[in-house]
Amino acid sequence: MLNDFTKYTPLNEYLRKVNMEDAELLLEWANDSTTRQNSFSSEQIDYNDHIEYLKRKLDSSDSAWYILCVNGEDVGQARIEMKDNEAIISYSIAPKHRNKGYGKKILVLLEKQIKSDYPFIDILIGKTKINNGISIRKFEQLNYQKSTDFECIEYRKHI
């Protein structure tokens, strides 16, 4: 039961940088069947390939990877790939935390994090499959503008 203080206190929600200790958790989330279904590459990810990919991303100055923490629990991940003044977003929410509003929360916090850490970025790009209604709604709720509609939908937002 929540007391009055807890009921009216905002949740402790923040992004933290991914590190190698997150490898197994990220692989578990990435290989979730719904995540694979909504990804542009639907094959299961091999452990060794994942470790190499994670190392490359963590060593790259063109990418940044975060985990959404809520009250001390890891609930999702977001990654950006930067080129010039643009950042392409990739995100997912852990299976047990879906349908709780964390998709929107992670995108809002990611935008704030990008403004703080990478002030040269002024365009965010989110790409989603045409049948991923949840991501489509999240981008549209956050005022991303649809820019293409071929094999995927691309949303853009100037920040």
C-alpha positions in Angstrom: 0.0 0.0 0.0 1.4 3.4 -1.0 1.5 6.1 1.7 0.6 9.7 0.7 4.3 10.7 0.3 5.0 7.8 -2.0 1.8 8.3 -4.0 2.8 11.9 -4.9 6.5 11.5 -5.2 7.7 11.1 -8.8 9.3 7.7 -9.6 13.1 7.6 -9.6 13.5 7.3 -13.4 16.8 7.9 -15.1 19.1 6.6 -17.9 22.4 5.1 -17.1 25.2 4.2 -19.6 25.4 0.6 -20.7 28.6 -1.3 -19.7 29.9 -4.8 -20.4 28.3 -6.1 -17.2 24.9 -5.5 -19.0 25.8 -8.0 -21.8 23.6 -10.9 -20.7 20.6 -8.7 -19.8 20.8 -6.9 -23.1 21.1 -10.3 -25.0 18.1 -11.7 -23.1 16.0 -8.6 -24.0 17.2 -8.6 -27.6 16.3 -12.3 -28.1 12.8 -11.9 -26.7 10.3 -13.1 -29.3 8.4 -9.8 -29.5 11.6 -7.8 -29.7 12.9 -10.1 -32.6 9.5 -9.8 -34.3 9.7 -5.9 -34.2 13.3 -5.8 -35.2 14.5 -5.3 -38.8 16.6 -8.5 -38.3 14.4 -11.2 -36.8 17.0 -13.9 -36.3 18.1 -14.8 -32.7 21.4 -13.2 -31.7 24.4 -15.4 -31.0 26.1 -14.7 -27.6 29.6 -14.3 -29.1 28.3 -12.0 -31.9 26.5 -10.0 -29.2 29.6 -9.6 -27.1 31.6 -8.3 -30.1 28.8 -6.0 -31.1 28.5 -4.6 -27.6 32.3 -4.0 -27.4 32.3 -2.2 -30.7 29.3 0.1 -29.7 30.8 0.9 -26.3 34.1 1.8 -27.9 32.5 3.9 -30.7 32.3 7.7 -30.4 29.4 7.5 -32.9 27.0 5.6 -30.6 25.7 5.8 -27.1 23.7 3.1 -25.2 21.6 3.6 -22.1 19.4 1.5 -19.8 16.2 3.0 -18.3 16.2 2.5 -14.6 13.0 2.9 -12.5 13.3 2.7 -8.8 16.5 0.8 -9.1 15.2 -1.8 -11.6 16.4 -2.0 -15.3 13.3 -1.8 -17.5 14.5 -1.0 -21.0 17.3 0.0 -23.3 17.9 2.8 -25.9 20.8 3.2 -28.3 21.6 6.0 -30.7 23.8 6.0 -33.7 25.1 9.5 -34.5 26.2 11.0 -37.9 26.8 14.7 -38.3 23.8 16.4 -36.5 21.5 13.4 -36.6 20.9 10.5 -34.2 19.1 7.3 -35.1 17.2 5.8 -32.2 16.8 2.1 -31.3 14.9 1.1 -28.2 13.1 -1.7 -26.5 11.4 -2.4 -23.2 12.0 -5.5 -21.1 9.1 -8.0 -21.6 7.9 -7.8 -18.0 7.7 -4.0 -18.1 5.8 -3.6 -21.4 2.4 -1.8 -21.5 3.3 0.5 -18.5 4.2 3.6 -20.4 8.0 3.0 -20.4 8.4 3.3 -24.1 7.3 6.9 -24.1 9.3 7.5 -20.9 12.5 6.2 -22.4 12.2 8.3 -25.5 11.5 11.5 -23.4 14.5 10.8 -21.2 16.7 9.9 -24.2 15.9 13.2 -25.8 16.9 15.1 -22.7 20.1 13.0 -22.4 21.0 13.7 -26.0 20.5 17.4 -25.6 22.8 17.3 -22.6 25.5 14.9 -23.8 25.5 15.7 -27.5 24.4 19.3 -28.1 25.4 19.1 -31.8 22.6 16.6 -32.4 19.5 18.5 -33.6 17.6 15.8 -35.5 16.3 12.5 -33.9 15.3 9.7 -36.2 13.2 6.7 -35.2 12.6 3.9 -37.6 10.0 1.2 -37.1 8.4 -1.6 -39.1 5.0 -0.7 -40.6 3.2 -3.2 -38.4 4.8 -2.0 -35.1 1.8 0.0 -33.9 3.2 0.6 -30.4 6.4 2.3 -31.6 4.4 4.2 -34.2 2.1 5.6 -31.5 5.0 6.5 -29.2 6.8 8.5 -31.9 3.6 10.2 -33.0 2.7 11.1 -29.4 6.1 12.8 -29.0 5.6 14.9 -32.1 8.0 13.0 -34.4 7.1 13.7 -38.1 6.6 10.8 -40.5 9.1 11.2 -43.3 9.0 7.9 -45.2 6.6 5.0 -45.6 8.2 2.2 -47.7 9.4 -1.0 -46.0 9.6 0.9 -42.8 8.3 4.1 -41.3 10.8 6.8 -40.4 10.0 9.5 -38.0 12.1 12.7 -37.5 12.1 15.3 -34.8 14.1 18.6 -34.6 15.2 19.2 -31.0 
